[in-house]
Amino acid sequence: LSSKDDLSEIMDEIGKAMPVLKKVINDERDQYIAQKMKECSGKKIVSVVGAGHVKGIVKFLESNDDLDLKSIEVIPDATLFSKILGWGIPFIIIASIFYIGFSQGITEAGNNALFWILACGIPSAVGSLISAAHPLTILASFVSAPITSLSPLIGVGYVAAFVQAYMQPPIVKEFQEVSKDFRKIGKWWKNRLLKVFLVFILSSIGGVIGTSVGFFEIVRNVFN
């Protein structure tokens, strides 16, 4: 975007809807750059930054308080609960399918594996379809969802959004108009930049639904 006012407005809107996301991708960067500029020696300091960061950096530069960057520079360790939850569900799914194969036969294990693929893939693909995504994005959502659902490192939404942005990249005009289009629901399907976010959101929701359905069905079948 050529206008820092447009970008600032977009970030303000994102901050209202997703304050944690705005803090990570925008506010902490503003704080870091501003503090590093304060620590530089010299009368004139030049920093080349994106237009969306100007407002926040100026705000922190005008503040007389020094910022503690330790919390920003260090990646916090994941909690034990999040580690157990992130890797526990994939482990239970895979272990359950193996157990079903051992106790009920290979055919039943295959049926449950197929159910997992369909339960994860179909809702994610439907989410991309509702977003009016590119056909390859819909296909990528279906194919990747059963795999990404078994990994806490990446979600189907990231894959779908990447493919969508690659197949239908936003044009300059859509970047310029995104601050206005952001407020109009219908524009999320027309503005290619917003559609990338829409694909990410809806395919991710589909992935969560599919993972939940697949998980409970496979675990239930263990006790049949």
N, C-alpha and C positions, 0 to 999 in steps of 0.2 A: 504494500500500500504506500502511496506517495504522501498521504496526509497523516501526520502524527495524531491529529484530532480524531480521525476515523478509527485508528488503531487503539487509541486510549479509550474511546467509547466502546469498542468491541471488548477490550479487556475488562472494563467496568461491568459490562453485561455478563461476561463469563464469570466474573467475581461474584455476582449476585446469585447465579445459578450453581456454580461450582467453586466455592471459595478456596477449598484445599488445592484444586488444580491451579488456580490463578496464583496462589502463594508459591507453588513449586516452580511453575514455568515462567513467572514474571516477577513477583515481588522479591523473591530471594536473589534473583539475578540483579535486580536494581540495587538492592542493598550491597551486594558483593562489589559491583562495579563502583558504586559511589564511595564505599569505604576504601577501596584500593586507590581511587583517585585522591582521596584525602591524604593517604599515606605517601603519595608520590612527592618527591622534592621538585622544586621549580616553581616559577611564577605562572606559567601557562601549561596546562595539562590538556591534551587532546585525546578523546576517546571516540572511536567510531562504533556506534551502536545502532540497533534497529529503531525505527520511529516509535514503536510501541513502548520502548523503555525510557524515552526521554523524560516524560512526566514524572515517573517514579524516581529516576536518578536525580533529577533536579530537586525533588522533594527531600530526599535523603541528604543531598549536598548542602541544602539550606539549613538542615538540622545541625545543631552544635554537638549532638551526642555521637560518640564513637560507637560503632556497631561491633558486636562480638561475632566474628565469622566462624568460630569453631563449630557451631551447630550446623552451619551450612556446608563447611568443607568436609565434614565427616559423615559418611553414609551410616545411618543408624542400623544396628543389628536387628534382624527380624526377631520377633518374639518367638518363644518356644511354641506357643499356641498356633501362631500363623504358619510355622514350619510344619507342625504336625498336620494342620488342616490342609496346607498346600500339597504336601506329598502323601498324606494319609488317604485321601479320596482316590487318587490314581492307584495306590497300592491295593486298596480294598477291591476296586473294580477288577484289576488284573488278577489278583489272587482269587477272587470269587469265580471268575471265568475258568481259571485253571482247576479250581476245586470242583466246579460243576462238570468239567471234562473228566476228572478223575472218578467222581462219584456217580455221575449220570450218563456219561458217555460223550464222545467227541461231537456227536450230532447236536446234543443239547448245548455244549460249549460254543459250537459254531452259531447256533441260533441266538444265543445271548450276545455273542460278539456282533452279529448282524444287527440285533436290536439296538446295541450301543451305537453303532455307526448311523443307523437311521434316526434314532432318538436325538442324537446330537446334531447330525447333519441337516435334517429336514427343517427344524425350527430356525436354525441359523440361516439357511438358504431362504426361508420364507421372510425372515427379517430383512435380508438384502433385497428380496423381490418387492416387498412393501416399500422399500426405499427407492424403487425404480432404478436399481443399480444395473451396471453393465452385465450382460450374460456371463462373462468370465468371472465377474465378482461373485455372482450367485453360485457358480460352479465351485469357485475357490472356497466359499463359505461352507458349502456342503462337504467338500473333501477335507478341509483343514479342521473343522469343528471336532470330529471324533479324536483327532490327534492332539490338538491344543487343549482339549478338555482334560487330557491326562498329564498336562504340564502346567505348573504354576508360574512358569517363566514368560509365557506368551498366550494371549487369548485370541479367539477367532476374530474379534473385532479389529485387531491390529492387522491381521492378514487381509481381511476384507477391505479395510480402508486403504491399505497400500495398493492393492490391485485396482480398486476404484480410482484412486488418484493417478495411477499409471495409465489406465485405459481411457479415462476421461479427465484429463488435467484441467484445473480451473484456468480461466483466462484473466488477464489483467483487469478487465471491466468488472468481473465478478468479485475480485478482491476489493475494488474500490467501492462497490455497492453493498458489501457484506454487512456493514453496520446498519443499513436500512433493511435489508432482506432478513436479517437476524430476527426481527420482531414479527415477521409475517410467516405464519406456519406454512402456507403454500409455497413460499419461496425456497424453503428447505429442499424441495424436490426439483427446483429449477436452477438455483445457484449451485454450480458444481462444487464450490468450496464447502458450502453448507451440506451438500449431499454426501461428501466424504465423511463428515461428522455424523450425519444421519445413518449412513451405512454402518459406521462403527458402533453407534448406540444400539440400533435395532438388531444387528447380527449378534452383538454381545448379549442382549436380552434373550434372544433365541438360544444362544449357547448355554446360558444359565438354566433356562427352562429345560432344554434337552438333557443337560448333565444331571439335573435333579431327577427327571423322569427315568433316565437310564440307570442311574445309581440305585434308586429304590427298587426298580423292577429286578435288576440283577441280584441285589442282595436278598430280595424276597425269594428269588428262585433257588438260592443256596439252601433254603430251609424246606423246599418242596420235596 
